[in-house]
Amino acid sequence: MREFLLGLRLLFGAGRGNRIRFFLMAAGGSIGVCCLALVLTVPAILDAHDGRDAARQPVTSAHGPADGTLVLQRDDAYGSRSFTRVFVARGTGGPHAVPPGLSELPAPGEVFVSPRVHDLLRDAPAAKALLPGREAGVIGPAGLAHPDELYAYVGTDRAALAREGRTLKGFGYSYAPFPAVEPSTLTDVRFALATLVLLPLGIFLSVCARLSAASRMRRLAALRLLGLSIKGTQRVNAAETVVAALLGAVLGLGEYWLLNQVMSRAGLPGLRWYPDDGALSVVTIAVCLVGSPLLAWLVSRKSARDATANPLAVRRTAVPRPPSKWVGLLLVSGLGIVCGFCATGLMGHPASSLGVNALLIVTGVVLTGVGLVLTLPLLSYVLARRVARTTQSLTLNLAMRRNEAEPGSTMRVVTSLVLLVYVASLAQGVLIQLEQVTRPSGAVQDYSLPLSGIGSRQQRELEDVSGIRAHGLLMNSWVDLNSSQPGVVVSAVTALVGTCADLRRMTVRAEGCEDGKVLRLVDPNSSVGSDLQPGKPFPFRFRDGEGHDKRLNVTVPAGRVVYSGYSGSAVGNAELLVPPSALPSDARPRDAEILLAGSSDPGQVRGVLDRIAGVAPIAEIELVGLNVQGLEQITVVETLLALGMIMGLIIGVAAFLVSVTDRAVERRAQVTAVTLIGARARTMRAVQCAQVVLPLGLGLGLGLALVSGKLAESSYLITGGGAIRWDTAGVPLLVLAAAGVVGMAALGSLPLVGRRIDPELIRRD
């Protein structure tokens, strides 16, 4: 305890510069702890979302008391968002189960809505057709998964639910039917967040704990020479670093609290939560308050080893020992694991991510990243030693001799940026795998709407919606069941009403199409329509503008169109292609659907759905091959990954700025001494740039980060089982990022040399 108090006295009594350094350590640590708390709280936010969703699910029974409450739940789409309506017919006997967020069940003609539905009814009056009745109240937060949810309870009479309604037994499931993120996808997201944030975070906290390490080591060496024990000297050093880390942890938790209040109210794209969902848990507080000081203590203990073991060498600034070669074992071990997975892909027998492989791939990625960081000083030392022996340039000689003497000091400046390049490469693999899992397999997304609920004017507006590349009608032939003979199955046919241009936009390819003719649709990879015989007529029913029924017979032609359709496309259900000119101008098919086709990009799909809702608010929209809940999950996953990338970038840049500032302060004495000898400022700036840029530009830093990152990415894609295993499209972007890192490192080294020379900086302590 005495040594700890001595450390605090030295901290606050060693001048203004020492106090500024202490508060910089605390401020830097607070940023890292804030990001750590955010990463640890994301699963809790998703769990709270799923927990409230599960708690409100109606538990029903097909058979119940005659006077029991009846319930019917409908999950529809309103634009790109899910709209859930629960129709309730209250029973006449006994107490009624009440869902969370309500004080009572709605009576017939009453509607309880979520706050977002309340705003929707005000802004879009046409949506009132979805909710028959008057608004009687608003659902509380306990009954909503998130603040932006479209949810409503509609009270109705028992006769309306007599056929489809089920008897209500209570509310509450043990699981959410539609989780915010599927468990398998959530595992990938957690891995991505851990890689994007936690690896750079560990480097950042280590950098903050080693601010002004050289001056602190000289002070500790002086205490050791005065007779303080080794353990006592380490406790003095721990007093500053641990207290700074603890203060930073407290500040970081406060910063997260403010961030949670702001972000929960403003929201992120596709992700909204209540402030209580993101409240700090006991586990998160314990991890932040214990983990950050513990990491600072470990770093300070390692950095104080030389000062306690050989204080004279520290005080006299003896040449430090070269970096240990054993640190390279971590990098070799990590690369061995990821290269092993890559080899399975090259041999045509890709390893899966099940069982032990799941642990091995994570271990390989982490070992590669940590080994990359620890190996950089060794590589810088080897390069500096060889260049200094052979070069005849004064600039290179000065730069490499300094790197040879202190390889860790120089590479500590750019370690975070090198790790950022490695993490960015791995993040590309995570995004590719998630896209293969969550996005449609085809390049075209189809939208199907029943024609019966769409007017002629709305139909024309839907065909002109921005983002729609092709449109048509899918109409079914009429079957007279009364005239059919017993035991004889009457066949029907589905026709696509559209032009050849529309057909080509809806399919991969279409050959033999001629406008103005009825043609057969033949997909070699499908058996649909293979039993059609040319010359067979099929009747289609229409209704004209005056409401009269009409019939049109379409004969199966001999001509055909050979096409290749997208997986899950609605075009695959059609057997005939009918030109629009073959239909009566004022007639509308009785059994038909409007088919719209656009891009399958999730952002484009969301925009098209919202524009469709603006034209036909109460129309039932079917996303062919995709559901709205899946689209919402894609949005949440993209938001979480974007958040992780932003946090990783902030941490990496912050670590770079902190390291540059610290290096500029610590190296002032050496720069001043060389400048007083006669070196020009231009030469010194070139020296400082060469010290940082050469180890990076010659490939020892960034080249290794690019190669190891691509290997880790490929191993992740191979074990994921997707169609893409070797991502070469992202290489130019990574090379550009590496060039940006070199430029930032060069600019960060310039402030080391100023215009003023202060001889006081080289005064002996």
N, C-alpha and C positions, 0 to 999 in steps of 0.2 A: 504493500500500500504506500510505503514511503517513496519508493521509486516512481510509482504512478503519480503521486502528488508532485514530485520533482519534475516529471515530464510536463505536467500542466503548468508549473511555474516557468519552466524554460519556454513553453509555448507562448504564453502571454507576456513574458518579460524579455523576449529576444528581439524586440523591435517591430516596427510597423510591417516590414516586409514579411516577417514570419507569420504575423497575424493575417495578412492578406492571403498568404499561401494556405493557411488553415481554412479560411472561409472559401477559397477557391476549391479546395478538396471537398468541403462539405457541399458546395453548390453543384460540383460535378457529380458527386455521389447521389445527390437528390434526384438528378435527371435519370440516372440509371435505375434507382429504386422505383421511381414513378413508372418507368417502362416495365420493370419487373412486376409491379403490382397490377398493371394493366393486363399483362400476359396471363398472370395467375388468376385474374378475375373473369376472363372471357368464358371459361367453362362454366363458372357459376351463373353468369348471365344467361347462357343457353339452357342450363338446367332449370333456372327459374322460369324461363319461357315455357319449357316442356312440362314443368310441374303444374303450372296454372292451366295449361291446355288439357292435361290429363284429368285434373280435378273437376272440370266442368263437363266431361263427357257423360251423356246420359246412359245409364245402365238400364236396359230394357229386357222385356220378356215377351215372347209371342203369345203366351196365354197368361192372363191375369184376371183380377176381379172385374166384374161387369161395370162397376162404378169407378174403376181406377183411372188415373191420369194417362192420357195418350200423348205420344210425342213422335215427331218426325223431323229428322235433320237433313238439310240439303246443303251440300258444299258446291257452290258454283263459282264462276269467275266473273268479276266485274273489272274489265280491262285486264291488266297484268297482275291483279291482286285477287286473292281468294275471298269470297263472300259467303259466310256461313249463316244460314237461317234455321232456327229451331222453332218449329211449329208445335204449340202446346195446347192441349184441350184438357182443362182441369177436371178432375173427377169430383164426384159428389160426396164421397164418404171418406172420413178420416183425415189426418194431417197430410199435407203434400210436401214432398221433397223439393227443396229450393236450391237452385244452382248458386255457386259462388258469385258474388257481385250483385245479387238481387235480394230484396227482402221478402218478395212474394212472387208467385207465378203470375204471368199476365192473364187477365180475363179476356173473354172473346171480344175482339175489336181493339185490344190494347197491344202496343208494341214497345218493347224496351230495346234500346239501341246503344251501340258503343259511341263514344264521342266522335269518332271519325265518320260513322254513319250519320250522326246528327248533322255534321257539317255537309256531308254529301247530299242529304235531303234538302238542305237549304240552297246548295249551289247547283244541283241537278234535279229539278222537280220530277223529271221523267222516271227517276229511280224509285219514286213512291209506289209505282206499280209492283215492285218486288215485295213491298211490305204493306199488305192490306190492313188498314186500321189506323188509329191515331197514336201518336207518340205519347207514352205515359211516363217515361223516365229514361235514365241513362244507366248503363251497366257500370258497376264499380271496377276499380283496378284488379280486384281479386278474381274477377270473371273474365279477364282478357289476358291473352298471351303477351301482348305488347300494346303500347298506346295507340298505334296506327291501325289496329286490326278492324276489319269490317265484320261485325258480328251483331246479330239481332235475335231476340226472342219474340215470336209472333203468337198472340193468343187467338184461338179460333174455337169453333164449336166441335162437338164430338162427331157430328155427321160428316164433316169434312175430312176427318182422319180415320173414319170407320174402316176403310179398305187398306190403307198403307200404314197407318199408325200402329205403334207398338206400346205396350203397357209400360209405364215408367216405374222402375223400382228404386231409383236413386241416382246420384251423380258421383262420378269419380272412377277413373281407371288407374291401373298401376303403371301405365305407360301412355305416352302421347301418340295418337295415331299418325300424326304428321309432325315429326320432330323438326326443330329449326335446322338441324344438320344431321344427316344420317350417321349412325355410329361409325361405319367404315370410313366415311368421308371425314368425320371429325378426327379420326386417328391421323389421317394425312395432314389435316390442318394443324393439329398439335405438333406434329413433327416439323412442319414448315415454320411455325411460330418459334419453336425451340431453336431451330437452325438460324432463322432470320434475326432473332432478337437475343437469345440467351448467349450464344457464342460471342457476338460483338459486345454484349453487356459485360461478360466476364473480363474481356480485354479492357473495356472502358473503366470499370471499377479498379482494375489493377493499375491502370495509368494514373487515376486520381490518387491512389494510395502511395504512388511513388513520385509525387511532385517534389521537386528540389531534393532528389535523393542524395546527390553529391554533397551538398552543404549539410544536410542532416547527418550523413555518415561521418563527416569531419567532426561535427559536434559530439556524436556518440563516441568516436574514437578518443576525443579529449576526455570525456567522462571515464572511459575505460582506463586511460593512462593515469587518471587521478585516483584510481583504486576501486572503482565500482566493479562489481562482479559481472560475469557474462549475462546471467539471468537478469540482474538488475538493470544492465544496459538495454537489454531487449524490452524490459517493462517500460523503461523511459521512452523508447521509440514507439512502443505500442500505445502509450498514453496519447500521443498526438494523432496517430493514424486511426486508432479505434474510436476515439472521441469524435474525430472529424467524420468518420464513417457513420457513427451512431447519430450524430446531428444531421448528416445528410439523409439517413434513413427516415428520421422523423420529418424532415422537410419534404422528402419525396412522398411520404404517405399523405402529407397535407396537400401537396401538389396534385396527387391522384384524386383526392377527395374533391378538390375544385374542378379538376378535369371531368370527373364523373358527373358532377352536377351540370356542367355545361353540355357535355356530349349527350347525356341522357335526354336533355330537353331539346337540343338541336337535332340529334339523331345522325346516323350515318346512312349511306345508300343501302336500303333494304334491311337495316338493322336498327331497331329502336328498343329501348328498355326503360323501365322505371328506375329512379335513382336508388331505391332500396335493392334492386337486383345487383347493382354494381357496388354495393357496400362492402367495405373491407371485412373479410372474415378473420377469425382468430388465427387460422393457419397462415393466411397471407401476411398478417401483421407479424407473426412470429418468424416467418421465413425472411421477411425484409429486415426486421430488427436484429435478427441473429445472423442471417447469412451475410449481409454486407459488412458488419464489423468483423465477422470471422474471416472473410476473405481478406479484409484489410490487415488483420493480425497476421495471417499466413504470409502475405506479401511483405509486410514490414519485417517479419522474422527472417525471411530469406534475404532481404536486402541488407539487414543489419549483421549478417553473418560475417562479412569481411571486417567490419568495424570492430566486432567483438573478438574475432580470432586473431587479427593482425592489425592492431590500431596504429602502429608506427607506419606501416605501408600506406594506410589511408591518410594519415596526417601529412606524409611526405609525398603524396600523390604518386606512389609507385605504379609501375606498369601492371595493370591487372592481368590475371591469368586468362588464357584464351578460353572461349566457350567449350563446354564439354561436348564430345562427339556422341555421347549416349543419348542426347535429346533427339537425335535423328531416328531412334528406334520407334518412337511414336508415329512419325510420318511414314516410315517404312511399313509398320504394322497396319496402319490405316489404308495405305495404298495397296498393300497385299490383299486385304479383304475386298476392297472395291474392284480391284483388277480381277480377282477370282470370280466375282459375279459377272463382270464384263466378259470373261472368257466363256462362261456358260452360254451367254447370248451369241457369241461368235461361233460356237460349236453347234448351234441349233437346238440346244436343250436348256432353255432359260430357267434359272432357278425361280421358285415362287417365293412369296413373302410370308409363308406360313411357318409356324413353329419357330425353330431356332433361327431361321433366316431373317425373321423380322427383327430379332435382337442383334444379329450380326450386321445387318445393313446400317442400323442406327449407330452401332459401335464403330463400324468402319468410317462412317461420315464424320463422327465426332473426333475420332483419333486422327483422321486426316486434317481436320481443321485445327485442332490443338497442336498437332505435330508441325503443321505449317507455320504457326506462330512461333513456336519454340525453336525451330530450325533456322529461322531468318537470321538471327545474329551469327550463327555458325557459318552460314553461306556468305554473309557479308564479310566476315573475318577472312575466310579463305580467298575471296575475290580481292579484298584490299591488300592482302599480303603478296599475292602474285603480281598485281598491277604495280604496287610500289617498288618491287624489285626490278621491274623491266622498264618503267616509264622514264622519260627524260624531261617530262613537263613538270614545272614547279607546282602548277595548280593541282595536277593529278597526284603528285607526290604528297603535298600537304593534305589533300582530301583523304587519300588512302591510308596514310600513316595515322590520321586521327581515327578512321574507321577500324584500323588494326588495333589501336589502343583501346577504343571504346565501341565495339561493334553493336552492343545492345542499346546504347544511347541513341545512335542514329536510327536504327531500325524500329525503335519504339515509336518514332514519330509516324511512320507509315504502316505500322502493323495493322491498325484498324482499317485502313484503306485497302490493303492487300486482302485482309479477311473479307472485306465487303465484296471484292471481286469474286472470291471463292463462293460466298453465300449467294451472290446474284446468279451465278451459274447453276447452283443447286436449286434455287428458287424457280428457274425456268423449267426444270424437270418436274417439280411439284405442280406447276401450273399446267403443263402439258398433260400430266396424268389426270388431274382433276377435270380438264376439258374433255378428255376421252370418256370419263365416267359420267359427267353431268350434262354434256351437250349432245344434241341429236347427232346421229351418225351421218346424216345427209346434209347437203348444202342448202336445201330448201325446207322451209317449215310451212305446213298446210294448216289452214283454219277452216273449220266447217261450221256453218250456221243454218238452222232450219229455215227454209224459204217461207214457211207458213207464218212466221212471226215477223217477216220483213216486208215492208211496202216497196212499191216500184221505185219511188224516189230514193228510199234508203238503199235499195239494191244498187242503184247507179252510183250513189255516194260511196258505198263500200268498195266498189270496183275501182274508184278513183282515189282511195286512201293512200297516202304517202307510205312507201315501203312495200306496197303490193306490186309484184312483178307480173303476175298472171292471175286470171280469174276464169271461172266456169261454173257450170251447174252439174251436179250429180243427180240424175233422176232415175227412179225405179219404175219398171213396167208394172202395169196393173194385172192382177190375177183375180179372176172370178171364181171364188171358191165354191159357189153354189152350182156352177155348171160343170164342175169337174167330176169325173167318174170315181167311184170308191176304189181306193187302193192305187190310184194313179196320181203321181206327184206332178203338179203343174209347175213348170219352170218359169223363172223370171230372169230379167236381164237388167243390168245397170248401165246407163249411158252417160258419157261425159259430153256435155254441150260446151263447145269451145272451138277456137280456131287452131290451126296448126302451130302458129306462133306461141299461143298459150301452152299447148302440149309440150313444145320443145323447152319452154321455160320451167315446166313442172317436172321434167324428166332429165335423166343423164343424156340420153340421145333418142331421137325418133326418126326413122327412115321410112320413106314411101308415103308420106302424108300429102294429101291434096285438099285444098280448101274447097268447100262447096259440095263435098261428097260424104256420104255415110260410109264409114270404114270400120273394120274390126280392129280391136286393140289386142296385140299379141306380145306378151313378154316371155322370151324363151326360158327365163328362170322361174316362171310361175305357171300354174295349171288353170288359172282363172280364165274362163271362156273357151277352154279347149274342146268342150262338147257341143259348141254352137255349130249348127248346120246352115250353110248359106241357103237363102230363100225362105227361112222360117220367119213369120211375122210376130212382132211383139207389140201389144197395145200400150199406149201411154195416155193417161188422163190429164186434162187441162181444165182450167176455169178461165173464161174470158172476162173482159172488163165489166160485163153486165151480170156476172155471177152464174152464168150457165156452164154446165159441164160439157166438155168436148173430148173427143178421142182421136188419137193419131197413131196409125200403125206404122211401125218402122221395121223394114225387112232386113234381115242379116245379109250384108253384101258379101261378095267374093273377095273384094279388095281388102287389104289389111295394112296396118301400120305396125311395124316391128319396133319396139321401144325397150329401153332399159330404165326402170324406175328406181327412185331412191327407197331405201329401207324405211318401212313404216309410212310411205306416202299413200294418201287416199286415192290417187290415180290407179293404184293396183287393184282396186275393187271394180273398176269400170271394164266393160267388155266391148262397148261400142263407142265410137267417136261420132257425134252428131253435130253438124255445123249449125250455128245460130240461125242461119237463113232457112233451115228446114222447119223451124217452129213457127206457129202463128204469132204475129207481131203483138197482139194484145192478150195472149194467153200466158197463164202461169201454171207450171206443172203442179199437180196435186201432192205427189210424194217426191220431194226434191230437197236438196241442200245446196246452199251457196258454197263454193269452194274457192278459197283465196290462197295464194302462194306468195311467200316472201323469203327473205334471208333467214337462216337458222341462227344467226348471231343473237345471243341472249339480249343484248341491248336493243337490237332491231326488233326482236319479238316483243319485248316490253312496250316499245313505242307503238308498234302496230296494234297491239291489244288495247292500249289506252285510246288510240284514235278510233278503233272500232266501237269502243264503249261510248265515245262521243257521238257517233252516228246512231247506234242502236243500243241504248243503255240497258234494256231488259232482255236482249237477245241472248240465247244460250250459245256460248262459244265453245267449241271443242278444239283443243290443240291436238292435232293428230300426232301421235307418238310422243307426246309430252304433256305433263299436267302442270297446272299453275303452281302447285306446291313444289314441284321440282324446279320450276323457274325461280321461285322465291328462294329456294336453297342455293341455287347458283349465285344469286345476288349476295346472299349472306356470306358464302365462301369467298367470293371475289372481294367483298368488303374486308373480311378478316385478313386475307392475304395482302391486300393493299395496305391495311393498317400495319401489318408486320413489316412490310418493306419500308414503309415510311419511318417506323420506329428504328429499324436497323440502319437506315440512312442517317437519321438524326444522331444515333449513338456513334456511328462511325465518324461522321464529320465532327461531332463534339470531342471525341477522343483525339482526332487529328489536331483540332484547334488547341486543346489543352496541352497536348504534347509539344506542339510548335511553340506555344507561349513559354512553357517550362524550359524547353531547350534553349530558347533565346535568352532567358534570364541566367541559366546556369553556364552558358558558354560565353558570357560577356567577358569574363576574365581572360580566357584563352584567346579570344578574338582581339581583345585590347593588347595583349602582350605581343602577338604576331604583328599587329598594326604598328606598334611602337618600334618594332625592329626595322620596319621599312616596307612592309607589304602594302600595296595599294588597295583601296576599297573595292575596286572592280575585281581584282584578283581574289580578294576574300569572298566576295559574293559568288564568284565562279567556284571557289573551293567548297563553300557551303552547299551550293546546288549539286556539285559532283558527288559530295558525300551521300546524298540521299538518292539522286537520280540514277547514278551508275548501278548500284545494286538492284534497282528496279528495272531500269531500261535494258540491262543486259540479260534479263530473263530470270535472274535468280529469285526475284520476288514475285512479280506479276506473271511471268511465264509459268512458274511453278503453280501459282494460284489458278491460272486458266486451265492448265492440264489436269491438275488434281480436281478442280471443280467439274470439268467435263466428265472425268472418269466417275466421280461420285454421282453426277446427274445420270449418266448412262446406267450405272448399277441400279439406281433407284427406278428408272424406267423399265429396266429388264425385269426386276422382281415384281413390278406392278402389273405385268402381263398385258400392257397396252400394245397397240399397233406400232407406235413410234418407240424406237429404242435408242436411236442415234440422232440426236438433235444437232444438226449442222446449221440450221437457219439462225440460231441465236449467237453464232460465233462472231459475226461482224459487230453486233451490239456489245458483246463483252470486250472485244478488242478496242472499240471506241471508249468504253468505260475505263479500260486499262490506260489508254492514252490520257484520259481526263485525270486519272490518279497521278500519273507522272507530272502533268502540268500543275496540279494542286501541290504536290510535294515540292516542286521547284519554287513555286511562289511562296510556300510556307517557310522556305529556308532563307529568303531574302531579308526579313526583319532582323536576322542575327547581326548584320553589319549596319551600323548607323553612321551618321555624319560626324557626330561628336565622339571624342576620345576622352574617357575619364580615367586617368592613371590610378585613381583611388581604388578602382576595381581590382587591381593586381596587388594591393597591399596584403601582407601576411595577416592571418587571423590573430 
